[in-house]
Amino acid sequence: MQNGKVKVKVPASTANLGPGFDTIGMAFQLYTTITLEVADTTVVRLHGPNLSGLPTDKSNLIYQIAARVFEKAGLAVPEIIIDVTSDIPLTRGLGSSASAIVGALVAANELAGKPFTTDELYYMATEEEGHPDNVGASFFGGVIVALMEKDHVPYVRFPVPEHLEAIAVIPEFMLSTEKARDVLPSMYSRQDVVYTASHTGVLVGALATGNLSLLRTAMKDVFHQPYRVPLVPGLDTILAEAHGYGAVGAALSGAGPTIIALVDKRKPTDALQAFMVGTLAEYGIGCTIMRLVPDETGVQVEHFFSGVTEQRS
């Protein structure tokens, strides 16, 4: 086990992008930063309003995951000082839990002397999160397309198309992933399965080749978004009409309630932003709107040993 401390910076993410349920993730330049330092007593310090209400003892998710890394490596679990800051809104569909899981795994692995490979950590993160899309984007940046196998997570990573950015409208209410999954049916028709498979295939191809003109159609979904409309008032209107205000595609971000519109950054977005905010306002819902720039780096690691700082991605 190494002494000193380690800091990791982990990007936010969106998942699904419409039909790519539990398989497609994209990273953005909005970050959770976690510092772990071996100490005599465990202390958990959470900084900023986005972390308000989370545990500050050993029940904290970051401590729990870090402890499991040491145990899995056959090492004694040390006392740790944990400092966390986050720009990512909690339980809003922008990968806040995924960034915490990835950050805890990577930081603890570094302190433990790197007993696990990145692919092993990715598998551990996927087990923890339950799906590979958000955690994959947080690990590797860019666009991740992945699937879960019994003992590993096959994935493909490619860069976000050059001119693609996103507008996110973040409603002022939380929506748990569990609640958003509970409304989904247990069975689907063959028609819906074929629709989802074909649209997901075109979506991946459009993102991989930078064909933004295909995104409007490729991001249409029958698998989860129609069932979540009652949980996110205004979602159906935004999905149906966002392209008329300049979006190249629109989707519920992960399980929601954030709604994300992909845009060509070379074109104006004022009308689109006003439309999205105005649509939610019609339902009496306040929101925050954010311009999201893709992250191509993924998790970044910074070491501090005897006054010497070492950085790497």
Number of C-alpha atoms within 10 A of each C-alpha: 15 14 14 14 23 25 25 26 26 36 37 32 33 29 32 24 29 27 26 27 20 20 21 30 29 32 35 27 20 20 23 25 21 24 23 27 23 20 15 10 10 17 18 20 15 19 12 10 12 16 18 10 8 12 14 15 14 15 12 13 17 25 25 14 22 25 22 16 25 21 12 12 16 11 13 12 15 17 17 22 18 24 17 21 18 24 17 22 18 19 19 23 28 31 31 28 21 29 30 27 27 32 33 30 26 31 27 30 23 22 22 22 13 15 18 18 11 15 14 14 20 25 23 23 27 23 15 16 16 13 21 29 32 35 37 34 35 38 27 24 29 23 31 28 22 21 17 18 9 6 10 16 19 14 16 11 18 17 19 22 18 10 14 18 19 22 21 25 23 26 22 13 13 15 19 14 15 9 12 20 13 11 14 15 10 6 7 11 8 9 9 13 14 11 16 21 13 13 22 24 13 17 25 21 15 17 19 15 12 17 13 19 11 16 24 19 14 25 23 23 22 16 19 20 26 13 15 22 16 12 15 21 19 20 24 16 14 24 24 14 16 23 17 12 17 19 25 21 27 28 29 28 26 29 27 27 28 28 27 31 27 23 23 18 13 9 10 13 18 10 13 21 22 12 18 27 20 16 17 21 15 11 11 10 17 16 18 11 18 13 17 20 17 25 25 20 19 22 24 20 21 17 20 15 12 9 8 7 11 11 12 9 12
